[in-house]
């Protein structure tokens, strides 16, 4: 499983109320192998999580121009995913928290190219018209 797949799998499972070391640990316990490398923007909860779990942590300082470490480690896939999600969800002018899980599921479906073809779009259109 590549890094982006790991991110997307974890993103599919978790809507975090806030990002604290404890919440991250609860969500990621059993999902991170000992030889995992955590690549982040250096947000403090990620630093603590990596230290407590003996993970290698590659911290990017995007503000100062460090976008890639060792020509391999970056958070560009995560940033691109977030950008697409933010642009897509913006059309709804706000989403109620209680429905967020459904909107994220819809977005994940629409954001996966192999899910979209002419027949599936027609089926979706027919289902939406019937509601």
C-alpha positions as CSV (number, residue, x, y, z in Angstrom):
1,X,0.0,0.0,0.0
2,X,1.5,3.3,-1.0
3,X,1.5,6.5,1.2
4,X,-1.4,8.1,-0.5
5,X,-3.5,5.0,-0.2
6,X,-2.7,4.9,3.5
7,X,-3.8,8.5,3.9
8,X,-7.0,8.0,2.0
9,X,-7.9,4.8,3.9
10,X,-7.3,6.6,7.2
11,X,-9.3,9.6,6.0
12,X,-12.2,7.4,5.1
13,X,-12.4,6.1,8.7
14,X,-11.9,9.2,10.8
15,X,-13.7,12.5,11.4
16,X,-11.8,14.0,14.2
17,X,-13.5,16.4,16.6
18,X,-10.1,18.0,17.2
19,X,-6.5,17.1,16.5
20,X,-4.8,16.3,19.8
21,X,-2.1,13.7,20.4
22,X,-4.6,11.6,22.4
23,X,-7.2,11.6,19.6
24,X,-4.7,10.9,16.9
25,X,-3.4,8.0,18.9
26,X,-6.9,6.6,19.5
27,X,-7.6,6.8,15.7
28,X,-4.3,5.4,14.6
29,X,-3.6,2.7,17.1
30,X,-3.1,-0.6,15.3
31,X,-3.0,1.2,11.9
32,X,0.7,2.3,12.1
33,X,3.5,-0.3,11.8
34,X,6.7,0.2,13.7
35,X,8.7,1.0,10.6
36,X,6.1,3.6,9.4
37,X,7.3,7.1,8.6
38,X,5.0,10.0,9.5
39,X,5.3,12.9,7.2
40,X,3.6,16.1,8.3
41,X,3.7,19.9,8.5
42,X,5.2,19.6,12.0
43,X,2.0,20.3,13.9
44,X,2.7,19.6,17.6
45,X,0.3,16.7,18.1
46,X,2.1,14.9,15.2
47,X,5.5,15.4,16.8
48,X,4.2,14.0,20.1
49,X,2.5,11.1,18.4
50,X,5.7,10.1,16.5
51,X,7.8,10.4,19.7
52,X,5.4,8.3,21.8
53,X,5.1,5.6,19.1
54,X,8.7,5.4,18.0
55,X,7.9,6.6,14.5
56,X,10.3,8.3,12.1
57,X,8.9,11.8,11.6
58,X,9.7,13.9,8.5
59,X,8.6,17.5,9.3
60,X,8.1,19.8,6.4
61,X,8.2,23.6,6.9
62,X,6.2,24.6,3.9
63,X,6.1,28.3,5.1
64,X,9.8,28.5,4.8
65,X,9.8,26.7,1.4
66,X,10.6,23.1,2.5
67,X,8.1,21.2,0.4
68,X,10.0,17.9,-0.1
69,X,12.6,16.1,2.1
70,X,15.1,13.6,0.5
71,X,13.3,14.0,-2.8
72,X,10.6,11.5,-1.5
73,X,8.8,12.8,1.5
74,X,6.1,15.4,1.0
75,X,2.5,16.3,1.9
76,X,1.5,17.4,-1.5
77,X,-1.0,14.6,-2.0
78,X,-2.7,15.5,1.3
79,X,-2.8,19.2,0.4
80,X,-4.2,18.4,-3.1
81,X,-6.9,16.2,-1.6
82,X,-7.8,18.9,0.9
83,X,-7.9,21.5,-1.8
84,X,-10.2,19.4,-4.0
85,X,-12.5,18.6,-0.9
86,X,-12.6,22.3,0.1
87,X,-13.5,23.4,-3.5
88,X,-16.2,20.7,-3.8
89,X,-17.8,21.2,-0.4
90,X,-17.9,25.0,-0.9
91,X,-20.7,24.7,-3.4
92,X,-23.0,23.7,-0.5
93,X,-22.4,26.9,1.5
94,X,-21.9,25.0,4.7
95,X,-22.5,21.4,5.8
96,X,-24.2,20.4,9.0
97,X,-21.7,18.4,11.1
98,X,-24.3,15.6,11.6
99,X,-24.2,15.0,7.8
100,X,-20.5,15.5,7.3
101,X,-19.8,11.8,7.1
102,X,-22.3,11.5,4.1
103,X,-20.8,14.4,2.3
104,X,-17.3,13.0,2.7
105,X,-18.4,9.6,1.4
106,X,-20.0,11.3,-1.6
107,X,-16.8,13.3,-2.2
108,X,-14.6,10.2,-1.9
109,X,-16.8,8.4,-4.4
110,X,-16.7,11.3,-6.9
111,X,-13.0,11.9,-6.4
112,X,-12.1,8.3,-7.4
113,X,-11.7,8.3,-11.2
114,X,-12.5,4.6,-11.6
115,X,-15.9,5.1,-9.9
116,X,-17.0,7.5,-12.6
117,X,-18.0,6.6,-16.1
118,X,-20.9,7.5,-18.3
119,X,-23.2,4.6,-17.1
120,X,-22.6,5.2,-13.5
121,X,-23.2,9.0,-13.9
122,X,-26.5,8.2,-15.6
123,X,-27.5,5.8,-12.8
124,X,-26.6,8.5,-10.2
125,X,-28.6,11.1,-12.1
126,X,-31.7,8.7,-12.2
127,X,-31.4,8.0,-8.5
128,X,-31.2,11.7,-7.7
129,X,-34.2,12.5,-9.9
130,X,-36.2,9.9,-8.0
131,X,-35.6,11.5,-4.6
